[in-house]
Amino acid sequence: MKIGIKYCGGCNPRYDRTNIAQRLREDFPGEEIVSAAPGLDMDYVVVVCGCKSACALVDGLTGKYGRTILTESDAYDGLLKTLEQLQRR
């Protein structure tokens, strides 16, 4: 599975956004984690926003199985469950 990660601009981060990517790499060591880009063939896209504004541009960022926009670190558990379910497909 190819998981694309897009970060917001970081103007108002309320948590360590890079920790999300690190956790993904640890939880899914066999999967390809890449920088998300429009037009890139990705199975899932994770947009990591540092606050509730979620102002990161997501135009053209689509994953074959969907996209999640995180605005807080506590939302990682839901993302983890979603990606685990996709892995079982």
mmCIF file as gemmi writes it, N, C-alpha and C atoms, coordinates in Angstrom:
data_model
loop_
_atom_site.group_PDB
_atom_site.id
_atom_site.type_symbol
_atom_site.label_atom_id
_atom_site.label_alt_id
_atom_site.label_comp_id
_atom_site.label_asym_id
_atom_site.label_entity_id
_atom_site.label_seq_id
_atom_site.pdbx_PDB_ins_code
_atom_site.Cartn_x
_atom_site.Cartn_y
_atom_site.Cartn_z
_atom_site.occupancy
_atom_site.B_iso_or_equiv
_atom_site.pdbx_formal_charge
_atom_site.auth_seq_id
_atom_site.auth_asym_id
_atom_site.pdbx_PDB_model_num
ATOM 1 N N . MET Axp A 1 ? 0.852 -1.173 0 1 0 ? 1 A 1
ATOM 2 C CA . MET Axp A 1 ? 0 0 0 1 0 ? 1 A 1
ATOM 3 C C . MET Axp A 1 ? 0.898 1.237 0 1 0 ? 1 A 1
ATOM 4 N N . LYS Axp A 2 ? 0.526 2.213 -0.801 1 0 ? 2 A 1
ATOM 5 C CA . LYS Axp A 2 ? 1.26 3.48 -0.844 1 0 ? 2 A 1
ATOM 6 C C . LYS Axp A 2 ? 0.438 4.538 -0.112 1 0 ? 2 A 1
ATOM 7 N N . ILE Axp A 3 ? 1.015 5.072 0.975 1 0 ? 3 A 1
ATOM 8 C CA . ILE Axp A 3 ? 0.346 6.079 1.803 1 0 ? 3 A 1
ATOM 9 C C . ILE Axp A 3 ? 1.035 7.415 1.571 1 0 ? 3 A 1
ATOM 10 N N . GLY Axp A 4 ? 0.27 8.393 1.108 1 0 ? 4 A 1
ATOM 11 C CA . GLY Axp A 4 ? 0.804 9.727 0.882 1 0 ? 4 A 1
ATOM 12 C C . GLY Axp A 4 ? 0.54 10.633 2.075 1 0 ? 4 A 1
ATOM 13 N N . ILE Axp A 5 ? 1.53 11.419 2.452 1 0 ? 5 A 1
ATOM 14 C CA . ILE Axp A 5 ? 1.389 12.355 3.57 1 0 ? 5 A 1
ATOM 15 C C . ILE Axp A 5 ? 1.569 13.773 3.063 1 0 ? 5 A 1
ATOM 16 N N . LYS Axp A 6 ? 0.649 14.639 3.469 1 0 ? 6 A 1
ATOM 17 C CA . LYS Axp A 6 ? 0.726 16.068 3.153 1 0 ? 6 A 1
ATOM 18 C C . LYS Axp A 6 ? 0.639 16.819 4.469 1 0 ? 6 A 1
ATOM 19 N N . TYR Axp A 7 ? 1.547 17.759 4.672 1 0 ? 7 A 1
ATOM 20 C CA . TYR Axp A 7 ? 1.523 18.597 5.875 1 0 ? 7 A 1
ATOM 21 C C . TYR Axp A 7 ? 0.919 19.95 5.547 1 0 ? 7 A 1
ATOM 22 N N . CYS Axp A 8 ? 0.283 20.552 6.526 1 0 ? 8 A 1
ATOM 23 C CA . CYS Axp A 8 ? -0.156 21.937 6.392 1 0 ? 8 A 1
ATOM 24 C C . CYS Axp A 8 ? 1.086 22.833 6.45 1 0 ? 8 A 1
ATOM 25 N N . GLY Axp A 9 ? 0.892 24.124 6.352 1 0 ? 9 A 1
ATOM 26 C CA . GLY Axp A 9 ? 2.017 25.053 6.386 1 0 ? 9 A 1
ATOM 27 C C . GLY Axp A 9 ? 2.65 25.227 7.752 1 0 ? 9 A 1
ATOM 28 N N . GLY Axp A 10 ? 1.981 24.78 8.802 1 0 ? 10 A 1
ATOM 29 C CA . GLY Axp A 10 ? 2.562 24.824 10.139 1 0 ? 10 A 1
ATOM 30 C C . GLY Axp A 10 ? 2.525 26.177 10.824 1 0 ? 10 A 1
ATOM 31 N N . CYS Axp A 11 ? 1.579 27.036 10.424 1 0 ? 11 A 1
ATOM 32 C CA . CYS Axp A 11 ? 1.541 28.371 11.016 1 0 ? 11 A 1
ATOM 33 C C . CYS Axp A 11 ? 1.047 28.381 12.462 1 0 ? 11 A 1
ATOM 34 N N . ASN Axp A 12 ? 0.293 27.344 12.864 1 0 ? 12 A 1
ATOM 35 C CA . ASN Axp A 12 ? -0.277 27.33 14.208 1 0 ? 12 A 1
ATOM 36 C C . ASN Axp A 12 ? -0.328 25.899 14.762 1 0 ? 12 A 1
ATOM 37 N N . PRO Axp A 13 ? 0.778 25.173 14.741 1 0 ? 13 A 1
ATOM 38 C CA . PRO Axp A 13 ? 0.722 23.77 15.167 1 0 ? 13 A 1
ATOM 39 C C . PRO Axp A 13 ? 0.447 23.62 16.656 1 0 ? 13 A 1
ATOM 40 N N . ARG Axp A 14 ? -0.473 22.719 16.973 1 0 ? 14 A 1
ATOM 41 C CA . ARG Axp A 14 ? -0.85 22.456 18.365 1 0 ? 14 A 1
ATOM 42 C C . ARG Axp A 14 ? -0.269 21.132 18.864 1 0 ? 14 A 1
ATOM 43 N N . TYR Axp A 15 ? 0.413 20.404 17.958 1 0 ? 15 A 1
ATOM 44 C CA . TYR Axp A 15 ? 1.029 19.129 18.322 1 0 ? 15 A 1
ATOM 45 C C . TYR Axp A 15 ? 2.17 18.853 17.349 1 0 ? 15 A 1
ATOM 46 N N . ASP Axp A 16 ? 2.957 17.84 17.631 1 0 ? 16 A 1
ATOM 47 C CA . ASP Axp A 16 ? 4.1 17.478 16.79 1 0 ? 16 A 1
ATOM 48 C C . ASP Axp A 16 ? 3.598 16.73 15.558 1 0 ? 16 A 1
ATOM 49 N N . ARG Axp A 17 ? 3.459 17.43 14.462 1 0 ? 17 A 1
ATOM 50 C CA . ARG Axp A 17 ? 2.915 16.845 13.232 1 0 ? 17 A 1
ATOM 51 C C . ARG Axp A 17 ? 3.827 15.775 12.656 1 0 ? 17 A 1
ATOM 52 N N . THR Axp A 18 ? 5.136 15.945 12.782 1 0 ? 18 A 1
ATOM 53 C CA . THR Axp A 18 ? 6.056 14.956 12.218 1 0 ? 18 A 1
ATOM 54 C C . THR Axp A 18 ? 5.974 13.622 12.952 1 0 ? 18 A 1
ATOM 55 N N . ASN Axp A 19 ? 5.493 13.652 14.175 1 0 ? 19 A 1
ATOM 56 C CA . ASN Axp A 19 ? 5.321 12.423 14.94 1 0 ? 19 A 1
ATOM 57 C C . ASN Axp A 19 ? 4.297 11.503 14.267 1 0 ? 19 A 1
ATOM 58 N N . ILE Axp A 20 ? 3.323 12.071 13.584 1 0 ? 20 A 1
ATOM 59 C CA . ILE Axp A 20 ? 2.318 11.265 12.889 1 0 ? 20 A 1
ATOM 60 C C . ILE Axp A 20 ? 2.995 10.414 11.805 1 0 ? 20 A 1
ATOM 61 N N . ALA Axp A 21 ? 3.854 11.029 11.002 1 0 ? 21 A 1
ATOM 62 C CA . ALA Axp A 21 ? 4.561 10.286 9.957 1 0 ? 21 A 1
ATOM 63 C C . ALA Axp A 21 ? 5.454 9.214 10.565 1 0 ? 21 A 1
ATOM 64 N N . GLN Axp A 22 ? 6.116 9.531 11.661 1 0 ? 22 A 1
ATOM 65 C CA . GLN Axp A 22 ? 6.976 8.554 12.327 1 0 ? 22 A 1
ATOM 66 C C . GLN Axp A 22 ? 6.156 7.367 12.823 1 0 ? 22 A 1
ATOM 67 N N . ARG Axp A 23 ? 5.015 7.646 13.399 1 0 ? 23 A 1
ATOM 68 C CA . ARG Axp A 23 ? 4.153 6.567 13.887 1 0 ? 23 A 1
ATOM 69 C C . ARG Axp A 23 ? 3.662 5.697 12.733 1 0 ? 23 A 1
ATOM 70 N N . LEU Axp A 24 ? 3.322 6.319 11.606 1 0 ? 24 A 1
ATOM 71 C CA . LEU Axp A 24 ? 2.894 5.546 10.437 1 0 ? 24 A 1
ATOM 72 C C . LEU Axp A 24 ? 4.008 4.606 9.976 1 0 ? 24 A 1
ATOM 73 N N . ARG Axp A 25 ? 5.211 5.124 9.933 1 0 ? 25 A 1
ATOM 74 C CA . ARG Axp A 25 ? 6.35 4.29 9.514 1 0 ? 25 A 1
ATOM 75 C C . ARG Axp A 25 ? 6.573 3.128 10.486 1 0 ? 25 A 1
ATOM 76 N N . GLU Axp A 26 ? 6.379 3.366 11.756 1 0 ? 26 A 1
ATOM 77 C CA . GLU Axp A 26 ? 6.556 2.31 12.755 1 0 ? 26 A 1
ATOM 78 C C . GLU Axp A 26 ? 5.417 1.296 12.718 1 0 ? 26 A 1
ATOM 79 N N . ASP Axp A 27 ? 4.188 1.775 12.556 1 0 ? 27 A 1
ATOM 80 C CA . ASP Axp A 27 ? 3.021 0.895 12.562 1 0 ? 27 A 1
ATOM 81 C C . ASP Axp A 27 ? 2.836 0.14 11.244 1 0 ? 27 A 1
ATOM 82 N N . PHE Axp A 28 ? 3.396 0.67 10.159 1 0 ? 28 A 1
ATOM 83 C CA . PHE Axp A 28 ? 3.246 0.045 8.843 1 0 ? 28 A 1
ATOM 84 C C . PHE Axp A 28 ? 4.606 -0.055 8.145 1 0 ? 28 A 1
ATOM 85 N N . PRO Axp A 29 ? 5.521 -0.84 8.715 1 0 ? 29 A 1
ATOM 86 C CA . PRO Axp A 29 ? 6.88 -0.891 8.177 1 0 ? 29 A 1
ATOM 87 C C . PRO Axp A 29 ? 6.969 -1.443 6.76 1 0 ? 29 A 1
ATOM 88 N N . GLY Axp A 30 ? 6.025 -2.252 6.352 1 0 ? 30 A 1
ATOM 89 C CA . GLY Axp A 30 ? 6.065 -2.839 5.018 1 0 ? 30 A 1
ATOM 90 C C . GLY Axp A 30 ? 5.399 -2.003 3.95 1 0 ? 30 A 1
ATOM 91 N N . GLU Axp A 31 ? 4.833 -0.874 4.343 1 0 ? 31 A 1
ATOM 92 C CA . GLU Axp A 31 ? 4.111 -0.031 3.389 1 0 ? 31 A 1
ATOM 93 C C . GLU Axp A 31 ? 4.99 1.128 2.933 1 0 ? 31 A 1
ATOM 94 N N . GLU Axp A 32 ? 4.674 1.649 1.769 1 0 ? 32 A 1
ATOM 95 C CA . GLU Axp A 32 ? 5.426 2.77 1.205 1 0 ? 32 A 1
ATOM 96 C C . GLU Axp A 32 ? 4.801 4.087 1.68 1 0 ? 32 A 1
ATOM 97 N N . ILE Axp A 33 ? 5.559 4.892 2.392 1 0 ? 33 A 1
ATOM 98 C CA . ILE Axp A 33 ? 5.108 6.191 2.883 1 0 ? 33 A 1
ATOM 99 C C . ILE Axp A 33 ? 5.803 7.249 2.033 1 0 ? 33 A 1
ATOM 100 N N . VAL Axp A 34 ? 5.01 8.082 1.346 1 0 ? 34 A 1
ATOM 101 C CA . VAL Axp A 34 ? 5.569 9.068 0.415 1 0 ? 34 A 1
ATOM 102 C C . VAL Axp A 34 ? 4.976 10.445 0.684 1 0 ? 34 A 1
ATOM 103 N N . SER Axp A 35 ? 5.6 11.463 0.11 1 0 ? 35 A 1
ATOM 104 C CA . SER Axp A 35 ? 5.027 12.814 0.153 1 0 ? 35 A 1
ATOM 105 C C . SER Axp A 35 ? 3.889 12.862 -0.849 1 0 ? 35 A 1
ATOM 106 N N . ALA Axp A 36 ? 2.711 13.231 -0.377 1 0 ? 36 A 1
ATOM 107 C CA . ALA Axp A 36 ? 1.541 13.293 -1.258 1 0 ? 36 A 1
ATOM 108 C C . ALA Axp A 36 ? 1.694 14.442 -2.243 1 0 ? 36 A 1
ATOM 109 N N . ALA Axp A 37 ? 1.264 14.188 -3.464 1 0 ? 37 A 1
ATOM 110 C CA . ALA Axp A 37 ? 1.3 15.208 -4.5 1 0 ? 37 A 1
ATOM 111 C C . ALA Axp A 37 ? 0.141 14.968 -5.461 1 0 ? 37 A 1
ATOM 112 N N . PRO Axp A 38 ? -0.455 16.03 -5.983 1 0 ? 38 A 1
ATOM 113 C CA . PRO Axp A 38 ? -1.537 15.858 -6.954 1 0 ? 38 A 1
ATOM 114 C C . PRO Axp A 38 ? -1.077 15.01 -8.136 1 0 ? 38 A 1
ATOM 115 N N . GLY Axp A 39 ? -1.919 14.082 -8.537 1 0 ? 39 A 1
ATOM 116 C CA . GLY Axp A 39 ? -1.614 13.237 -9.674 1 0 ? 39 A 1
ATOM 117 C C . GLY Axp A 39 ? -0.793 12.002 -9.35 1 0 ? 39 A 1
ATOM 118 N N . LEU Axp A 40 ? -0.243 11.936 -8.13 1 0 ? 40 A 1
ATOM 119 C CA . LEU Axp A 40 ? 0.541 10.769 -7.713 1 0 ? 40 A 1
ATOM 120 C C . LEU Axp A 40 ? -0.407 9.615 -7.397 1 0 ? 40 A 1
ATOM 121 N N . ASP Axp A 41 ? -0.091 8.434 -7.863 1 0 ? 41 A 1
ATOM 122 C CA . ASP Axp A 41 ? -0.906 7.251 -7.606 1 0 ? 41 A 1
ATOM 123 C C . ASP Axp A 41 ? -0.676 6.792 -6.164 1 0 ? 41 A 1
ATOM 124 N N . MET Axp A 42 ? -1.682 6.992 -5.313 1 0 ? 42 A 1
ATOM 125 C CA . MET Axp A 42 ? -1.583 6.636 -3.897 1 0 ? 42 A 1
ATOM 126 C C . MET Axp A 42 ? -2.815 5.826 -3.508 1 0 ? 42 A 1
ATOM 127 N N . ASP Axp A 43 ? -2.634 4.916 -2.564 1 0 ? 43 A 1
ATOM 128 C CA . ASP Axp A 43 ? -3.771 4.15 -2.07 1 0 ? 43 A 1
ATOM 129 C C . ASP Axp A 43 ? -4.557 4.922 -1.017 1 0 ? 43 A 1
ATOM 130 N N . TYR Axp A 44 ? -3.848 5.696 -0.205 1 0 ? 44 A 1
ATOM 131 C CA . TYR Axp A 44 ? -4.506 6.473 0.848 1 0 ? 44 A 1
ATOM 132 C C . TYR Axp A 44 ? -3.705 7.741 1.088 1 0 ? 44 A 1
ATOM 133 N N . VAL Axp A 45 ? -4.41 8.821 1.404 1 0 ? 45 A 1
ATOM 134 C CA . VAL Axp A 45 ? -3.765 10.107 1.658 1 0 ? 45 A 1
ATOM 135 C C . VAL Axp A 45 ? -4.064 10.541 3.088 1 0 ? 45 A 1
ATOM 136 N N . VAL Axp A 46 ? -3.012 10.97 3.787 1 0 ? 46 A 1
ATOM 137 C CA . VAL Axp A 46 ? -3.145 11.511 5.141 1 0 ? 46 A 1
ATOM 138 C C . VAL Axp A 46 ? -2.681 12.966 5.091 1 0 ? 46 A 1
ATOM 139 N N . VAL Axp A 47 ? -3.602 13.87 5.432 1 0 ? 47 A 1
ATOM 140 C CA . VAL Axp A 47 ? -3.284 15.295 5.478 1 0 ? 47 A 1
ATOM 141 C C . VAL Axp A 47 ? -3.128 15.66 6.947 1 0 ? 47 A 1
ATOM 142 N N . VAL Axp A 48 ? -1.931 16.084 7.322 1 0 ? 48 A 1
ATOM 143 C CA . VAL Axp A 48 ? -1.619 16.358 8.722 1 0 ? 48 A 1
ATOM 144 C C . VAL Axp A 48 ? -1.656 17.866 8.942 1 0 ? 48 A 1
ATOM 145 N N . CYS Axp A 49 ? -2.735 18.32 9.558 1 0 ? 49 A 1
ATOM 146 C CA . CYS Axp A 49 ? -2.923 19.745 9.859 1 0 ? 49 A 1
ATOM 147 C C . CYS Axp A 49 ? -2.633 19.976 11.34 1 0 ? 49 A 1
ATOM 148 N N . GLY Axp A 50 ? -1.977 21.058 11.641 1 0 ? 50 A 1
ATOM 149 C CA . GLY Axp A 50 ? -1.552 21.329 13.008 1 0 ? 50 A 1
ATOM 150 C C . GLY Axp A 50 ? -2.633 21.877 13.919 1 0 ? 50 A 1
ATOM 151 N N . CYS Axp A 51 ? -3.769 22.282 13.351 1 0 ? 51 A 1
ATOM 152 C CA . CYS Axp A 51 ? -4.851 22.832 14.171 1 0 ? 51 A 1
ATOM 153 C C . CYS Axp A 51 ? -6.196 22.558 13.515 1 0 ? 51 A 1
ATOM 154 N N . LYS Axp A 52 ? -7.247 22.957 14.172 1 0 ? 52 A 1
ATOM 155 C CA . LYS Axp A 52 ? -8.616 22.705 13.706 1 0 ? 52 A 1
ATOM 156 C C . LYS Axp A 52 ? -8.988 23.476 12.44 1 0 ? 52 A 1
ATOM 157 N N . SER Axp A 53 ? -8.2 24.476 12.053 1 0 ? 53 A 1
ATOM 158 C CA . SER Axp A 53 ? -8.504 25.226 10.831 1 0 ? 53 A 1
ATOM 159 C C . SER Axp A 53 ? -8.423 24.333 9.599 1 0 ? 53 A 1
ATOM 160 N N . ALA Axp A 54 ? -7.551 23.355 9.624 1 0 ? 54 A 1
ATOM 161 C CA . ALA Axp A 54 ? -7.393 22.404 8.514 1 0 ? 54 A 1
ATOM 162 C C . ALA Axp A 54 ? -7.336 23.127 7.172 1 0 ? 54 A 1
ATOM 163 N N . CYS Axp A 55 ? -6.439 24.083 7.077 1 0 ? 55 A 1
ATOM 164 C CA . CYS Axp A 55 ? -6.381 24.944 5.895 1 0 ? 55 A 1
ATOM 165 C C . CYS Axp A 55 ? -5.446 24.43 4.803 1 0 ? 55 A 1
ATOM 166 N N . ALA Axp A 56 ? -4.858 23.259 4.979 1 0 ? 56 A 1
ATOM 167 C CA . ALA Axp A 56 ? -3.956 22.712 3.952 1 0 ? 56 A 1
ATOM 168 C C . ALA Axp A 56 ? -4.72 22.507 2.65 1 0 ? 56 A 1
ATOM 169 N N . LEU Axp A 57 ? -4.092 22.851 1.557 1 0 ? 57 A 1
ATOM 170 C CA . LEU Axp A 57 ? -4.701 22.646 0.247 1 0 ? 57 A 1
ATOM 171 C C . LEU Axp A 57 ? -4.689 21.154 -0.086 1 0 ? 57 A 1
ATOM 172 N N . VAL Axp A 58 ? -5.835 20.643 -0.464 1 0 ? 58 A 1
ATOM 173 C CA . VAL Axp A 58 ? -5.947 19.22 -0.763 1 0 ? 58 A 1
ATOM 174 C C . VAL Axp A 58 ? -6.429 18.964 -2.193 1 0 ? 58 A 1
ATOM 175 N N . ASP Axp A 59 ? -6.516 20.011 -2.998 1 0 ? 59 A 1
ATOM 176 C CA . ASP Axp A 59 ? -6.953 19.845 -4.383 1 0 ? 59 A 1
ATOM 177 C C . ASP Axp A 59 ? -6.058 18.835 -5.097 1 0 ? 59 A 1
ATOM 178 N N . GLY Axp A 60 ? -6.673 17.862 -5.707 1 0 ? 60 A 1
ATOM 179 C CA . GLY Axp A 60 ? -5.924 16.866 -6.458 1 0 ? 60 A 1
ATOM 180 C C . GLY Axp A 60 ? -5.281 15.774 -5.622 1 0 ? 60 A 1
ATOM 181 N N . LEU Axp A 61 ? -5.442 15.827 -4.315 1 0 ? 61 A 1
ATOM 182 C CA . LEU Axp A 61 ? -4.876 14.788 -3.45 1 0 ? 61 A 1
ATOM 183 C C . LEU Axp A 61 ? -5.941 13.731 -3.183 1 0 ? 61 A 1
ATOM 184 N N . THR Axp A 62 ? -5.881 12.674 -3.925 1 0 ? 62 A 1
ATOM 185 C CA . THR Axp A 62 ? -6.858 11.607 -3.757 1 0 ? 62 A 1
ATOM 186 C C . THR Axp A 62 ? -6.143 10.279 -3.626 1 0 ? 62 A 1
ATOM 187 N N . GLY Axp A 63 ? -6.683 9.459 -2.801 1 0 ? 63 A 1
ATOM 188 C CA . GLY Axp A 63 ? -6.175 8.109 -2.642 1 0 ? 63 A 1
ATOM 189 C C . GLY Axp A 63 ? -7.204 7.14 -3.185 1 0 ? 63 A 1
ATOM 190 N N . LYS Axp A 64 ? -6.748 6.047 -3.676 1 0 ? 64 A 1
ATOM 191 C CA . LYS Axp A 64 ? -7.629 5.019 -4.225 1 0 ? 64 A 1
ATOM 192 C C . LYS Axp A 64 ? -8.701 4.617 -3.208 1 0 ? 64 A 1
ATOM 193 N N . TYR Axp A 65 ? -8.329 4.556 -1.922 1 0 ? 65 A 1
ATOM 194 C CA . TYR Axp A 65 ? -9.26 4.142 -0.87 1 0 ? 65 A 1
ATOM 195 C C . TYR Axp A 65 ? -9.67 5.27 0.062 1 0 ? 65 A 1
ATOM 196 N N . GLY Axp A 66 ? -9.289 6.497 -0.257 1 0 ? 66 A 1
ATOM 197 C CA . GLY Axp A 66 ? -9.752 7.618 0.54 1 0 ? 66 A 1
ATOM 198 C C . GLY Axp A 66 ? -8.659 8.515 1.083 1 0 ? 66 A 1
ATOM 199 N N . ARG Axp A 67 ? -9.112 9.397 1.967 1 0 ? 67 A 1
ATOM 200 C CA . ARG Axp A 67 ? -8.227 10.421 2.529 1 0 ? 67 A 1
ATOM 201 C C . ARG Axp A 67 ? -8.713 10.754 3.932 1 0 ? 67 A 1
ATOM 202 N N . THR Axp A 68 ? -7.778 11.026 4.818 1 0 ? 68 A 1
ATOM 203 C CA . THR Axp A 68 ? -8.083 11.48 6.17 1 0 ? 68 A 1
ATOM 204 C C . THR Axp A 68 ? -7.36 12.792 6.413 1 0 ? 68 A 1
ATOM 205 N N . ILE Axp A 69 ? -8.059 13.727 7.042 1 0 ? 69 A 1
ATOM 206 C CA . ILE Axp A 69 ? -7.456 14.99 7.453 1 0 ? 69 A 1
ATOM 207 C C . ILE Axp A 69 ? -7.384 14.984 8.972 1 0 ? 69 A 1
ATOM 208 N N . LEU Axp A 70 ? -6.166 14.966 9.5 1 0 ? 70 A 1
ATOM 209 C CA . LEU Axp A 70 ? -5.963 14.97 10.95 1 0 ? 70 A 1
ATOM 210 C C . LEU Axp A 70 ? -5.756 16.4 11.425 1 0 ? 70 A 1
ATOM 211 N N . THR Axp A 71 ? -6.427 16.763 12.509 1 0 ? 71 A 1
ATOM 212 C CA . THR Axp A 71 ? -6.246 18.096 13.085 1 0 ? 71 A 1
ATOM 213 C C . THR Axp A 71 ? -5.778 18.03 14.533 1 0 ? 71 A 1
ATOM 214 N N . GLU Axp A 72 ? -5.586 16.804 15.038 1 0 ? 72 A 1
ATOM 215 C CA . GLU Axp A 72 ? -5.088 16.611 16.399 1 0 ? 72 A 1
ATOM 216 C C . GLU Axp A 72 ? -4.46 15.225 16.493 1 0 ? 72 A 1
ATOM 217 N N . SER Axp A 73 ? -3.509 15.07 17.373 1 0 ? 73 A 1
ATOM 218 C CA . SER Axp A 73 ? -2.8 13.792 17.485 1 0 ? 73 A 1
ATOM 219 C C . SER Axp A 73 ? -3.705 12.662 17.955 1 0 ? 73 A 1
ATOM 220 N N . ASP Axp A 74 ? -4.733 12.982 18.736 1 0 ? 74 A 1
ATOM 221 C CA . ASP Axp A 74 ? -5.648 11.953 19.234 1 0 ? 74 A 1
ATOM 222 C C . ASP Axp A 74 ? -6.418 11.264 18.109 1 0 ? 74 A 1
ATOM 223 N N . ALA Axp A 75 ? -6.499 11.872 16.948 1 0 ? 75 A 1
ATOM 224 C CA . ALA Axp A 75 ? -7.221 11.289 15.821 1 0 ? 75 A 1
ATOM 225 C C . ALA Axp A 75 ? -6.422 10.164 15.152 1 0 ? 75 A 1
ATOM 226 N N . TYR Axp A 76 ? -5.185 9.988 15.567 1 0 ? 76 A 1
ATOM 227 C CA . TYR Axp A 76 ? -4.346 8.952 14.949 1 0 ? 76 A 1
ATOM 228 C C . TYR Axp A 76 ? -4.936 7.555 15.128 1 0 ? 76 A 1
ATOM 229 N N . ASP Axp A 77 ? -5.544 7.284 16.267 1 0 ? 77 A 1
ATOM 230 C CA . ASP Axp A 77 ? -6.097 5.946 16.519 1 0 ? 77 A 1
ATOM 231 C C . ASP Axp A 77 ? -7.149 5.568 15.472 1 0 ? 77 A 1
ATOM 232 N N . GLY Axp A 78 ? -7.977 6.515 15.085 1 0 ? 78 A 1
ATOM 233 C CA . GLY Axp A 78 ? -8.973 6.259 14.042 1 0 ? 78 A 1
ATOM 234 C C . GLY Axp A 78 ? -8.32 5.989 12.699 1 0 ? 78 A 1
ATOM 235 N N . LEU Axp A 79 ? -7.278 6.747 12.385 1 0 ? 79 A 1
ATOM 236 C CA . LEU Axp A 79 ? -6.534 6.527 11.15 1 0 ? 79 A 1
ATOM 237 C C . LEU Axp A 79 ? -5.892 5.141 11.164 1 0 ? 79 A 1
ATOM 238 N N . LEU Axp A 80 ? -5.322 4.771 12.286 1 0 ? 80 A 1
ATOM 239 C CA . LEU Axp A 80 ? -4.685 3.465 12.433 1 0 ? 80 A 1
ATOM 240 C C . LEU Axp A 80 ? -5.679 2.345 12.117 1 0 ? 80 A 1
ATOM 241 N N . LYS Axp A 81 ? -6.876 2.424 12.669 1 0 ? 81 A 1
ATOM 242 C CA . LYS Axp A 81 ? -7.909 1.405 12.425 1 0 ? 81 A 1
ATOM 243 C C . LYS Axp A 81 ? -8.292 1.354 10.952 1 0 ? 81 A 1
ATOM 244 N N . THR Axp A 82 ? -8.436 2.511 10.334 1 0 ? 82 A 1
ATOM 245 C CA . THR Axp A 82 ? -8.797 2.562 8.919 1 0 ? 82 A 1
ATOM 246 C C . THR Axp A 82 ? -7.723 1.895 8.064 1 0 ? 82 A 1
ATOM 247 N N . LEU Axp A 83 ? -6.471 2.223 8.307 1 0 ? 83 A 1
ATOM 248 C CA . LEU Axp A 83 ? -5.392 1.655 7.515 1 0 ? 83 A 1
ATOM 249 C C . LEU Axp A 83 ? -5.203 0.167 7.765 1 0 ? 83 A 1
ATOM 250 N N . GLU Axp A 84 ? -5.434 -0.268 8.99 1 0 ? 84 A 1
ATOM 251 C CA . GLU Axp A 84 ? -5.361 -1.71 9.285 1 0 ? 84 A 1
ATOM 252 C C . GLU Axp A 84 ? -6.438 -2.466 8.526 1 0 ? 84 A 1
ATOM 253 N N . GLN Axp A 85 ? -7.631 -1.886 8.443 1 0 ? 85 A 1
ATOM 254 C CA . GLN Axp A 85 ? -8.713 -2.52 7.678 1 0 ? 85 A 1
ATOM 255 C C . GLN Axp A 85 ? -8.36 -2.59 6.192 1 0 ? 85 A 1
ATOM 256 N N . LEU Axp A 86 ? -7.757 -1.544 5.672 1 0 ? 86 A 1
ATOM 257 C CA . LEU Axp A 86 ? -7.348 -1.543 4.264 1 0 ? 86 A 1
ATOM 258 C C . LEU Axp A 86 ? -6.266 -2.589 4.003 1 0 ? 86 A 1
ATOM 259 N N . GLN Axp A 87 ? -5.376 -2.78 4.949 1 0 ? 87 A 1
ATOM 260 C CA . GLN Axp A 87 ? -4.327 -3.78 4.808 1 0 ? 87 A 1
ATOM 261 C C . GLN Axp A 87 ? -4.896 -5.182 4.682 1 0 ? 87 A 1
ATOM 262 N N . ARG Axp A 88 ? -5.99 -5.431 5.362 1 0 ? 88 A 1
ATOM 263 C CA . ARG Axp A 88 ? -6.593 -6.771 5.357 1 0 ? 88 A 1
ATOM 264 C C . ARG Axp A 88 ? -7.325 -7.088 4.053 1 0 ? 88 A 1
ATOM 265 N N . ARG Axp A 89 ? -7.546 -6.092 3.224 1 0 ? 89 A 1
ATOM 266 C CA . ARG Axp A 89 ? -8.254 -6.319 1.947 1 0 ? 89 A 1
ATOM 267 C C . ARG Axp A 89 ? -7.479 -7.199 1.037 1 0 ? 89 A 1
